[in-house]
Amino acid sequence: MKETSFQPFTIQDVQTERDTLNELLQTGARRMLMSALELEIESYLNSTSSFKDSLGRRLVVRNGYGQERTLNTEIGTLRFQQPRINDKRPNHKFESKLIPKYARNSPTIENLIPVLYLKGISTGQFQETLKPLFGEAAKGLSAQVISKLIKSWEDDYEAWNNRDLSNKEYVYFWADGIYSNVRLDEDRVCTLVILGTLADGRKELVSVVDGYRESSLSWKELLLDLKKRGLQKPPKLAVADGALGFWKAVSEVFPEIRTQRCWVHKTANILDKMPKKVQEKAKKHLHEIYMAETKKDALEAYDYFLELYRPKYPKACFCLEKDKSALFTFFDFPAEHWQHIRTSNPIESTFATVRHRTKRTKGRGTRKATVTMVWKMILDAQKSWRRIRGYKLIHKIIEGIQFVDGIEKVA
């Protein structure tokens, strides 16, 4: 038998092996990315399944895939096609929170850890979970390291939550709550959140605390804490949905604050009390109310809605009537600000990411860790917040100048 001599590896052979391994890692990372994007689409479709047209057809449906995109990661460039959604609802457009429209680089490990923690990933699974995306950078993410990192974030959160507010002056507040499950507690965590607008028009995270089912006591404790830490000048306007807990608390702690109910929440609550066959038409009538050019026009559209629908749908009309005094406050502020203060969208758009990433999970550790992770995610989102439109008019609101139908009142 002819003896075969051993052929040593050359530099070219080693490079070939590395290329093959890198290709395998990229393939795995691409599959994981596509799986996450598909889950995001599925979640969005499930949450909007009740929206249908007059013929019973869904207004939000799948729409194939977009053009091929690239994402730069630690293991090279991933090529993928992003699933698309066709959302036929007015003023609604689906945008992926996992891979934003113009993102070209993968998020950092630090930004991903809060997301994965809230999705129920245990501290011992981070290394395995993140390795396909970050390669060597994921080394060292042991359970002990992750636990220490979470503890350091909890300490950062405590320091942030006790910061001095005496130099702050907010013009607008948006308030809402996010519910999350905690595997070590029978009750769901309700994280109470307030966003504010500063005098220069920048939006800023004001408070994130662990509340109890959005109760008035929890909200009152939050607002009193803001006072204790130096916030003596209340904002001119608070915007939120119809949660009674917040409104009762704010009337007791900051009675001078004017209030605005969110028209998006109000519209959804009204339509929920009407049959599907009339919802599309009723929604247009509601739209005519809060999109009117003047308060007079809005009230005329309001009266027309009640006259048209009260005979058959008294519960829906009562839902509209009971908050009348807080539905038209925005007319007394600059028209440039209306798109920001008619609804709680400034806070809802931020919450969409958190809600999506905390939905359908079985457990996320302790209450404190859960609130910390929500805080961490919102604080990261704050980096991309823009100033409100017409921010140069804010000083006039602070000075007490009056506005009528969005226009400065002439003395």
N, C-alpha and C positions, 0 to 999 in steps of 0.2 A: 504494500500500500504506500502510495506516495505521501510523504510527510508534508503537511501544510504549515508553512511558517506563520508566526503571529505578526499581524500588521498593526502597529501602534496608531493611536488616534492622532490625527493632525489637527492643526488649529482650525482648518476648514471643517473638519468633522465635528469639533466641539461647537463651532458656531452654528452648524446645521442642527445639532441637538438642541441648542438654546432656542433657535428659531422655531423648532417643532414644539417645544414646551411652551413657549410664549404664545404660539398659535392656539394651543389647547386651552391655555388660561383665558385668552381673549374670547374663544368660542364659549367657554363656560360663563364668563362675565356677560357676554351678549345675551345668552339664554336667560340668565338671571334678570338682566335689565328688561328684556321683553316680557318676562313673566310678571314683573312688578308693574309695568305699564298696562298690561292686560287686566291685572287686578284693579288698578286705578280706574280704568274704563268701566269695568263691571260694577264697581262701587258707585260710580256716577250714574250709570244707567238705572241701577236699583233705586237710588235715591230720587230719581225723577220719573219713575214709572207711572205715577199717578197723573202726570200732565198729558192731556190728550185733546185733540181738536173736536169739533162738533160731530165728526163721523166716528169718533172713538179711536182714532189713530194716534199713536204716540208722537209727541212733539220732539222727543229726544231719542235719537237712534244712532246706531253705528254707521260709519261712513268710510269703511275701508281703511287704507293706510296713507300717510303722507309720503312725500319724497324722502329718499334716503338722507339721513343725517349722520354726523360724526360727533363723537364725544371723546375728548382726550382724557385718558386715565393713566395711572402709574404703570400699567402694563401695555400701554400703547393706545392706538386709536380704535375705538369701537364703531362699527358701522351698523345702523339699524333703521328701521322704518317705524315711525310712531303711529299708533292707532288713532283714528280720527272720530270725532263726534259731530253729528249734525243736530244742533240745538235750535229749533225754530221758534223758541220763545223770545218775545221782544226783550232787548237789552240783556240777553244772556249769551255767553260765549264760553265754551269749555276750553280751559288752558291747563295743561298738565302741571301739577305741583312738584312732581318728581323730576322732570326735565323741562324747565321753563323754555319758552319759545326761542330765546336767543342764547341759551346756555351752550357753551362749547367745551367746558371743562367739568369734570366730576366734582361733587361736593367734597369738602374735607372730611376726614374721619371724625373730627370734633363735632361737625354739624350732623353727621349721620348717627352718632351714638344716641342722642336724645330720641330721634325718630325710631330707631330699632328698639330702644328700651320701652317706648310707649306701645310698640307693636308686640310686646311680650317676649322679646329675645332675652334670655337669661344672661347674667354676667359672664358665664363660662362659655357662651356660644359666639361671642363677638369676633374672636380671632378667626374662627372657621367661616363665619358669615362674611367678613370683610376682605378676606384674603383674595378672592377672585377679582375684586375691584382694585385693591391697593397693593397687592403683591407683598414685597418685603416690608412695606410701611405698616402692614397689619401685624407684624411680629411684635411680641411683647404685650399684646392686648389680653393678658391673662385675666382670670376672674378677679384676682387681687388688685391688679392695676385698674380695671374698670370700676371696682368698688371704691377705690381711693379717688378716682376721677369724679365719680358721682358725688362722693362726700365733699370734695372740694367745690363742686358746683352748688351743693346745698349750702355751704358756707358763704359762697359768693351771693347766692340768692338772699340769705338772711341779711347780709350787709346791704345789698341793694334795697331790700324791703324795709330797712330802717334808715335810709338815707335822708338827709335834711332837705326839706322842700320849701324853706322860707324864701328862697330866691326864685321860685317858680310862679308864673302867672299863666293860667290856662284860659282860653276863650271858649272852647267847646270840649265837652266830654262825650264819649261813646261808651256805653256799658253793656256787658253781656256776661253769660256764664257758659262754661264748657263742662259737660259731664264725662267722667271717665270711670272705668271699673278698676278696682284694686283687689288683687287676689287675697290680701291679708286683712280685708275689711269687708263686712257684709254690705255696707252702704256704698253707693257710688260717690266718687269725689266730684264736687261741683266747684270748679275753679272760677272764681269771680275775677273779671278783668275790666280795667278801665283804660281807655286811650284818651289822650288829650291833644289839643292844638295849642301851641305856644304863640307868643305875640308875633314871631317872625314867620308863622305859617307852617312850621315843621310839626309833624305828628310825632308823638312820643308816648311810649308805654308808661303809664302812671302807676298802676297797681295790679298785682297778681297775688291772690290769696286763696286759701282753702276755705270755701264757704260750706253751708249746709242747705242744699236744695234751693238756692237763691232766696232764702228767707230774708225778711226785712231786718231781722236781728243781725244776720251775717253782713248784709250790705251796710247797716248802720255802724257796725264795728269797723268795717273798712273805711268808711267816710270819716268817722271820728279819729281814726288813726292818721289819716291824711292831715287833719287839723292839728293833731298833736305834734306832727313832724314839721309843722310850720306853714301849711297851706291855709292862709287866712283869707285870701281873696278867692271866692268860688268862681267857677266859669260862668259865662253869661247864659249858656244853653247846655242842657243835657239831652242826649238822644239815646233811645233804647227801645226795645220792644215792649209789649204790654205786661211784662213781669211785675206783679204788684209789689214784690219785696223791695225792689230798687226804688220805685216811686214813693213808697211810704217812708223809706229811710231818708231819701234825699230831701223830702219836704220837712223832715224833722231836723236834719243836720245843717242843710243849706237851703232854708226856705225861700231865699231870694233867687235861686236858680230858676230860669224859665225852662219849660219842658217841651219836648217834641217826640211824639210817638213815631216809630218807624213805619213808613207807608208800605214797605215790602211785606213786613210781618202782618200789618193790618189787612192788606189785600188778601194774603194767603188765608188768614183767619176768617175773613168774610166769605170768600169763595168756598171754603170748606163747609160752610153751612148752606150751600146752594147745590142743586143737582148739576151734574157735569154738562148737561145740554145747554145750560144758560151761562156757564162760567166764562166762556170766551167773550161773550157780549158784555157781561157784567164787569169783567176785567177792563174792557175798553172804557166803560163809563167811570170806573174808579180812576183810571189813568187820566181821564179828562179833569178829574177833581184836583189831584195833586200836581198836575203838569200845567195848570192854568197860569196865565200871565199875571193875574191879579187875584187878590183874596175875594173880591166881589164875584169874579167869574167862578172861582173855586166853590164858593158857597152856593151859587146858582146851580152848578153841576151836582153839588152835594144834595140839595133839595130835590133836584130832578131824580137822582138815584133813589132816594127814599120814596118819592111819590110813585115811581115805576115799580119798585120791587117789594115795598112793604106789605101789600095785600097778600102776596103768595109766600114771601120769605121774611117774616118778621124777625126771626132770630139773626139773620144776616144783617138786617137793618139796625137792630139793636146793637150789634157788635160795632157798627160804624158810629152810631149815635153816642155811645157811652164815653167815647174818648174825644168828642168833638173839640173840646177846649184845648187839647194838646196836639191836634192834627194840623193846625194852620199857623203855628208859631213861626215857622220858617219864613213867612212873608214879611216879618219884621226885621229880617237880616238881609245883608247884601245879596242880590240875585246871583252874583258870581259864586256864592257859597251854597246855594240851594242844593246843588247836586251832591254835596257832602253832608248836609244836615237834614234833608228830607227823609233819609233812611239811615240805618246803622251799617251801611255797606263798608265804610272804612274799617270797622272792626270785624264785620262778617267775612270780608275777603281774606283777612288774616286768619280768622278762625277756620276757614274752609280747609286750609292745610292741616291744622291740628286735628279737626274733627275727622277728616279723611284718614289720617294716620293713626287715630285712636279707635276707630270704629271696628267692631267685630273682633275685639281682642279679649282673651280670657283672663288676663291678669298682668299687672305692671308693678308689682312690689308694694312699697309703702305709700301712704298718702303724701308724705313730705317729698319723696322722690318723684312722685307723679306730678305734683305741682311744680317742682323744680324743673322737670323736663319740659312742661308746657311753657314755663317762663323762658327757658333757654331757647326754645323754638321761636317764640314770638320776638324775643330780643334779637335773634338772628334775622328774622323777617324785617325788623325795624330798619335795618341797613338799607333796604331798597324802597322805603316809604318816601313819597314825594310831598312837597309842600302843597297845601290846598290852593285851589284856583282863587285868584283875587286876594291873595294874602296881604297885599298892601293896604287893603281896606280894614284890616283887623284893628289898627290903631284907632280908627273912628268908633268902632264898637266899644273899645276899652274906654274911650273918652266920653261915652254915653250919647253919641250922636244917633238920632233916631232914623230908622229906615221905614218906608211905607211901600209895600209891594216891591221890595228889593231895591228901591231907589232912595238915595239920601234925601231926607225931608228938608225942604228949604225953610229957613227961619222966617 
